[in-house]
Amino acid sequence: MGGVIPTADLWHHYGRTRHATDRTVPAHFFWSWGQDSGPGAEVLGDITGRSVGDLGAGAARHAAHLAVHHQPARITAVDASPAQHAMADDLYRHLASRLRLVRSDVTRHLHAVADTYDVLYSVFGAVDFVEPRKLLPAAASALRPGGRLVFSTLAHHIDGEPAHPDVQPTEIGARTPDGAAATMHRWVLQEQVWTKLLDEAGFTRISAETLPGGAGPRAADTLLMTAFRTGQPAE
């Protein structure tokens, strides 16, 4: 494999087959790795009239579901990948009255919008692929006091190896737009590690739930984390 290539769009090929065949707004919202079971959007709380952010939104399918089937004031789907942003725009630009698509480094975006969001979430998104000691404090700063962060992440590696007991990334395979082999970092961490990171970043009321994976060679359990920014919500 090649080395980590920070400037290449390593998400160029991801989701292209589905993009060509499925242009619908999903009827359901799932947190699980298999995207077929478990709790749904209710984990976010009541988002009616709220400002919501999807961190590492990809093609923005989860965000589109919330925009159509719930009543947020606005949901902002943030992704750094040019290819993913382009797919999201192609699929869901017609939802612009409620869905905003932003192509940006997620941490940079969060630092630019302090005290803006009521809810932030990541479904195997930016929380998995951005250094958590940078991302989580940025998420806390972007939330209003009392705001909620929810994310789903791998409870263990896809090959069955346990999650890391410290803040250590795993290198996983990827491809550049021209098909060359590369690697990227993914953070697969134990529950107590995530809990410590969230606490250090300014979150409280931290909870975790493990969602069991299904059958199959790439099945995996999901770790679903919920936390709240310290402070009381404004009246």
N, C-alpha and C positions, 0 to 999 in steps of 0.2 A: 504494500500500500504506500501511497505517497504521504507526504507530511501534511499537517494541518494547514489549510489554505484560507486565511481569514478573508481575503478579498473576493474569492470566487463564490458564486451562488450555489452552495451545496444542496439547495432545495429545488433546483431547477427541474428535476425529473419527478419529484414527489407529487403524487395525486393527478398526474396527467391523464391516465386512463379513465379515472372516474370523472374528471372534468369533461372529457369528450362524450361521456355516456349518461351522466346524471347532472342535470341543471336545476334540480328542484331545491326548494327550501326544505330542509329536513323536518319531518313531523315530530321527531323526538330529540331529546338532549340526553346524552349518556356521558358518564365520567369514566367508565371502565375501559380497559385496554382493548377489549373485543368490540366495544361500541354497540353492545346488544343487550345489556342488562344493568340492573342496579338503580340507584337513585338518579334523579334528573335535575332539572333546573330549580326545583324547590330548595336545593342545598344553598342556593344563592340568597335565599330569603325573598321577600316581596320586593321586586325591582320596579314596580309601577312608579313612573315618574322619576326614576333614579338615573344617575349617570354611571354607566357600566363600561368597563374596559376588558377586552380580550387580548391577552399577552401572548404573542406568537400565534396569531389567529390562522395562519395558513390561508386556505381558500375561503375562510370566514363562514363556514357552514354552521358552526355553533352560534356565532353572532347573528347570522341571518335568522336562525330559529328563534332566538330571543326577540329580535326586532319584529318578527311577524306574529308570534304566538304569545308574547308578553307585551307589556306596555312601558318599556323604559323611556325616559325622556330622550336619551340617545345612547347608543352603544358604539364604542370606538374599537375597531378591530385593527390591531397594530402588528405589523410583521416587517422584518428587515429584508426579506427575500424579494427581489424584483419579480421573479417568476410567480411566486405565491400571491403577491399583491396584484399582479396582472390577471391571474385567474379569478381572484376575488372580485375585482372590478368588472370583469366580463360576466360573471355569474350574477352579481348582486348590486350593480350600480343603480338599478331601479328602486332600491330600498333606501336611497340617499336621504330621504326625509327623516329617517330614524337611525340609519346605519352609516357610520363614517368610516371609511377605509383609509388607513394611514400607513404609508411605507416609511419606516424609521427603525433605527436601532431602538429596541424596547427600553433599555435603561436610559438612553438619552431622552426619549419621549417622556418618560416618567419624571425625570428631573425637571423638565420644562413645564410641568403642569401640576405644581404643588397644590394640595388641598382641593383637588378637582373631582375625584371619583368617589362614589358611594360604595361601589363594588368592583373588584378586580378579580379575574379568574384566568386560569391556564389549564387547558386540557392536553396534557403531554406536549405543552408548548414551550414558551420562553423559560419557564421555571426549570425545565429539564436541560436547557441548552445554553443558559447564560450563567456565569459565575454567581452563585447564590449570595456571596458576601457583597456583591455589587447590586444585584437585582432586588433582593428583598428590602434593603433600606430604601432604595428608590421607590419601590411599591408603597412602602409605608408613608413616604413623603407625599406621594401622589394621592393617597386616600385622605378623605376628610376624617377628623377625629371620630372614632367609633366605626369607621368603614371596614368592610369585610374583604378578606382575601381568601379565595378557594382555589386549590389546584390539585389535579390528579397527576401522579407520577408513578414510575415503576416501583413496586415493592421489592423486586429483586431483578437481576439481570435476565434477559430473554433466554439465555442458555441455562438458567437455573442457579447460577452462582449467586451467593447472597449479596445484598446491598452493602455498600462500604460503611464501615464504622467511623469514618472521619470524612472531612470535606475533600474528597479526592475524585476527580473526574475519570470516566472511562472513555477510552478511544473507541469509536464505532466507525464502521465503513460508510463512505459516502462517494458521490460522483460529481465531478465538475460538469458544467454545461456541455463540454465536448466529450464527456464520457470517461475521462481519466479518473483513476482511483485516487481517493483522498480519505482523510479521516476528520472527524469532528469530535468535540467533547460532549459527553452526556453525563449529568450528575444523577447517579443511582445511589441514594443514601438511605440509611436506616432511619426509622421514625424518630428516634431520640436525637439524631443529628439535625434533622429538619426542625424539630421542636426547639433545639438550642439556637439554631440560626434565626428562627422567627423571633424568639425572645430577644436576642441581641439586636435585631433590626427594629425593635419597637412595637412588637405585637404582643397581644395578651389573649386570654381565653382560647388557647390553642388546643385543638382536638384533632384526632386522627381516626380513620376507619379503613380497614383493609377489605377490599372488594375481591372476592375470589375469581380467578381466571377460569376459563372454560377448558375444554379438551383441545388437544392438538399440539404440534411440535413447537409452536411459537406462542402458546398461551402463557399468560402472565398475570399474577395478582397485581392489583392496583392499590396504591396508597393514596387515600383522599384526605387532604389536610385543609382545615379551616382555621382562620385566625382573624383577629380584629385589631385595628390600629388602636393604640392606647388613647384615652381621652373619651369624653362624652360627645355624642352626636349633637349638632346644633338643633335647637328647637325649630 
